[in-house]
């Protein structure tokens, strides 16, 4: 395929703002390192909805989530002195594990700030991938300030979870692979936390499937991006209560908000009950373990939150990291 | 690739005995109908075992198991009068659903004999795929006799679950796809119930990866095939008690036993505790829901029942049809 270079005057190109070209370069860096995850279909889902659904299974990605793509893409572009000094990230979730593994593979030391009360399993997984854990008290300490402090004191490079050109470009490779495998789509549904995944995916769609409506799905309890888009400015919300722990963000970032405003058709929401129903559908009908956040896009499809009849619909399944005991507790809830 | 025709004198070709050619024809019939299931890898499993494992995910096949391949291949070859009259099968498990769906897709009426006490969910699933259910009392009635009776009375064609040329040829397409995707392997581990899957896979291996050791894995409590191979004749055992409900067979069939004797290197066993450990590994590390029978081959790998260091090992994951409540009850067991 032949893509146009972005039209821009001499000063118009903002170096922090990713383009589809960055996702293409990311794909080259990730080749043979990240999994090219399978796209699966479900005759049952198609029959239920009268549509053709294509599920891009990032729950089968390394570390169990798309986050590996962005983390690896970002770390691999650091200059040698930065690589030697190492990187720092704050996350109690999939970004932490992704940074730890990517650092390990690239021989870059990683420091992960995690709350004192982070689940032991997640701490263990992150340490298992080779990350150095630094804990903080989430009730009395500001993790962002702490991260900046560590970065300055020890010369570490901070890799933020979503608001970063190389992170966004890396995440975009998920949609790039999807379009390459199944062709153009009418609709692409993408889970939205801070907006890193959907920003990258929207960049890919804008070039590979320009008429595709890219639609973001947030938890109803935590619709900071929906509110921001509707107000036309970044809205900050309280940390939402939702089982979609990967989407408990307070606000989109400046970069992700800009891309979402330009390239995303709409942001819709689903509630926790709908997430559980989708999680059970994945397990019982599709034999896939998907974490609640990973069910956001699928829940919107299965609940027919938007009209899809006769359409070709991509569904980003963003991750599968849910503790088995937690999964079974949720799956045991009445319908 | 160029394959030799089987060497055989004028009368040596037994029409009931499948060859790799039959699996090739089956693949053509299944193209666009069966899923070409993904092959997934796990860096964690590879590191644990010091080997390269390739998991062929038939839990992601239609109806949740490889059985769809053989059922569709068999029904699609019936002559028009047989197709009009319909087919009959006895099974309380994946073969029933596979026959019902394949019949539905081919507009062939299907009758499934199921025990009166079959789980409601399985009865519903089979009916949902379009099968007519006929129940029998498993304590007082002989399902094979009943099946033959129905077949004679109503002119139905009986499609047995494993001991049948076209069923075996269909199952072989799973291994054919695996070798086509990842190339030759040193070892191929395959779950064994009645031997239909491993027979087809061994035919594929004999042509596509001739030096590959094809190894069957049975539940320790139900090692009818292992005993048969070691005695050199078909051994019949009592219905075994094991959580691997798809491998609760009493004996291999004449055809599967013949192929296994010729082409399978060895039959090994794992116990129920090892199956549960593998099931949990699949769910927590690989985000895949796999039924206990589907874990047979993976359990043998993860428990290092045989030496694998440095080898390229294919692992057939045969199915994912386990009720969620049952899955959670098993996953909740102590390690």
Boltz contact constraints between the chains, C-beta under 6 A:
constraints:
  - contact:
      token1: [A, 38]
      token2: [B, 38]
      max_distance: 6.0
  - contact:
      token1: [A, 40]
      token2: [B, 60]
      max_distance: 6.0
  - contact:
      token1: [A, 59]
      token2: [B, 287]
      max_distance: 6.0
  - contact:
      token1: [A, 60]
      token2: [B, 40]
      max_distance: 6.0
  - contact:
      token1: [A, 60]
      token2: [B, 287]
      max_distance: 6.0
  - contact:
      token1: [A, 64]
      token2: [B, 287]
      max_distance: 6.0
  - contact:
      token1: [A, 283]
      token2: [B, 289]
      max_distance: 6.0
  - contact:
      token1: [A, 283]
      token2: [B, 324]
      max_distance: 6.0
  - contact:
      token1: [A, 284]
      token2: [B, 324]
      max_distance: 6.0
  - contact:
      token1: [A, 287]
      token2: [B, 59]
      max_distance: 6.0
  - contact:
      token1: [A, 287]
      token2: [B, 60]
      max_distance: 6.0
  - contact:
      token1: [A, 287]
      token2: [B, 64]
      max_distance: 6.0
  - contact:
      token1: [A, 287]
      token2: [B, 289]
      max_distance: 6.0
  - contact:
      token1: [A, 287]
      token2: [B, 320]
      max_distance: 6.0
  - contact:
      token1: [A, 289]
      token2: [B, 283]
      max_distance: 6.0
  - contact:
      token1: [A, 289]
      token2: [B, 287]
      max_distance: 6.0
  - contact:
      token1: [A, 320]
      token2: [B, 287]
      max_distance: 6.0
  - contact:
      token1: [A, 324]
      token2: [B, 283]
      max_distance: 6.0
  - contact:
      token1: [A, 324]
      token2: [B, 284]
      max_distance: 6.0
  - contact:
      token1: [A, 324]
      token2: [B, 331]
      max_distance: 6.0
  - contact:
      token1: [A, 328]
      token2: [B, 328]
      max_distance: 6.0
  - contact:
      token1: [A, 331]
      token2: [B, 324]
      max_distance: 6.0
